[in-house]
Amino acid sequence: MSRIILICSFAATLAAAATQSADAAESAQKSAWVQDSLACADVGIDPGSPVFGQCVAELDHSLWAAQNQNLAN
């Protein structure tokens, strides 16, 4: 009986850690997107324009590629 309780506790701990990890990754992505949006606005692109969304997406992609370049090599 104590093994079952121990296994269930361990599984619950792993599930909680995975959820926190996923939440942290999502939060980091949202933060990066906000920073990219601010950068595009800082250079004078109107946040209501279609070009603004393209600027944010391309900047986000470029920064991600630059940050992860070392992982590919």
N, C-alpha and C positions, 0 to 999 in steps of 0.2 A: 504494500500500500504506500509506503514512504517513497518507493522508487517512482511510482506514478505521480505523486505530488511533486517530487523533485524534477521529473521530466517536464511536467506541465509548467512549473515555475520557470524552468530554463527556456522553454518555448515562448512563454509570455515575455520574458526578458529580451529574447532575440527579436520578437515581433515589435516590441516597443522601441528597440534600438534602430530597427529598419525604418520605422515610421519617422523617428526623429531625423534620421539621415536623409530621407526623402524630403521632409519638410525643410531642412537646411539647404538642400540643393535647389529646391523650388524658390526659396527666399533669396538665395544668391543670384539665381537667374533673373528674378524680378528686379533686384537691386541693380544688376548690370543693365537691364533694359531701361530702367529709369535714368541711369547715368548716360546711356547712349542717347536717350531722348533729350536730356539736358544739353548734351554736346551738340546735337543737331540744331536745337533752338538757339544755342549760343552763337552759332555761325550765321544766324539770321534766317533760317528756314522756318516758314510759318507752320506751326503745329497743326493747323487745320487743313493743310494741303496734302495731296497724294504723294508729293515728293518727300514729305516729312517721314512718312511710314517707310518709304524706300530707303531713305538715309539711315534711319534707325536700324532697319534690318541688315543693311549692308555693313554698317559700322559694327553691329553686334557679331556678324559672321566673321568679319576681318579680325576683330580682336580675339574671338574665340580661336581662329586658326593660328594667329600669332602666339597665343598662350599655350596652345597644344602642339606646336610644331616640334618641340623637343621630345614629346612622347612618341611621335612618328619616327624619329631618327634613332 
